Amino acid sequence: MNVGIDIVENERVRKVLSDAFMRKVLSEDERKLCEDYPLEKKVRFVAGRFAVKEAIIKALSDYEIPEFTDLNIVNNSKGKPGITYKDYKLSVSISHEHNYSVGMAVLEE
């Protein structure tokens, strides 16, 4: 089992938030999902996705380093984030608290 975790300061994302930045970090589906969000919700969304994708990359680092845009995080009907990436069995979690967003990924072998 490999674990990855990452924390992001939301203000740092707010400062760099642009279409170009979102194209580097988010999959096409994720960009479409958040395009109409108000600024604060969009900042938290992007920060959370950035953190969890960094965590996934850390968990997968013994095997490969995927591109951010190859990782598509999808929430289920209850809001729980999940990912399907190749044949890897990954579990992920995203959390937000005031000024920070945290992402965690567990790769089961």
C-alpha positions in Angstrom: 0.0 0.0 0.0 1.3 3.5 -0.9 -0.2 6.7 0.6 0.1 10.2 -0.6 -1.1 13.4 1.1 -0.9 17.1 0.1 -2.1 20.4 1.6 -2.7 23.6 -0.4 -3.2 27.1 0.9 -6.4 28.3 -0.9 -5.0 31.9 -1.2 -2.1 30.6 -3.3 -4.7 29.1 -5.7 -6.7 32.3 -5.7 -3.6 34.3 -6.8 -2.9 32.0 -9.8 -6.4 31.1 -10.8 -6.8 31.6 -14.5 -8.1 29.6 -17.5 -4.5 28.6 -18.3 -3.9 27.3 -14.7 -7.2 25.4 -14.7 -6.3 23.8 -18.1 -3.0 22.5 -16.5 -4.7 21.1 -13.3 -8.2 20.0 -14.2 -9.6 17.5 -16.6 -12.0 18.7 -19.2 -14.9 17.3 -17.1 -13.7 19.0 -14.0 -13.4 22.3 -15.8 -16.9 22.1 -17.1 -18.2 21.2 -13.6 -16.8 24.3 -11.9 -17.0 26.9 -14.7 -20.1 28.5 -13.3 -19.1 28.3 -9.6 -18.8 31.6 -7.7 -15.2 32.5 -7.1 -14.9 31.2 -3.5 -16.3 27.8 -4.4 -14.2 27.6 -7.5 -11.0 28.4 -5.5 -11.8 25.6 -3.0 -12.7 23.2 -5.8 -9.5 23.8 -7.7 -7.4 23.7 -4.5 -8.9 20.5 -3.5 -8.4 18.9 -6.9 -4.8 20.1 -7.0 -4.1 18.7 -3.5 -5.7 15.3 -4.2 -3.9 15.0 -7.6 -0.6 15.7 -5.9 -1.4 13.0 -3.4 -2.3 10.6 -6.1 1.0 11.3 -7.9 2.9 10.7 -4.6 1.0 7.4 -4.1 1.8 6.3 -7.7 5.4 7.6 -7.8 6.9 4.1 -7.5 5.1 3.2 -10.8 4.6 6.3 -12.9 3.9 10.0 -12.7 0.6 10.9 -14.5 -0.3 14.3 -15.8 -2.7 16.3 -13.7 -5.2 16.3 -16.6 -5.2 12.5 -16.9 -6.6 12.3 -13.4 -10.4 12.9 -13.4 -11.8 13.1 -9.9 -15.6 12.4 -9.9 -17.9 12.7 -6.9 -20.5 10.1 -6.3 -24.2 10.9 -5.6 -23.3 11.4 -1.9 -20.4 13.8 -2.7 -17.6 11.3 -2.0 -14.7 11.8 -4.5 -13.3 8.9 -6.4 -11.1 8.1 -9.3 -10.6 5.4 -11.9 -7.1 5.6 -13.4 -5.8 2.7 -15.5 -5.8 -0.5 -13.5 -4.8 1.0 -10.2 -7.0 0.7 -7.1 -7.0 4.1 -5.6 -9.1 5.6 -2.8 -9.1 9.4 -2.4 -10.3 12.0 0.1 -10.5 15.8 -0.1 -11.2 18.1 2.8 -11.4 21.9 3.2 -10.9 23.9 6.4 -10.9 27.7 6.3 -7.7 28.6 4.4 -6.5 25.1 3.4 -7.5 22.2 1.2 -6.1 18.7 1.8 -6.0 15.7 -0.5 -5.2 12.1 0.4 -4.7 9.1 -1.8 -4.3 5.4 -0.9 -3.0 3.0 -3.6 -3.8 -0.6 -2.8 -1.4 -3.1 -4.3 
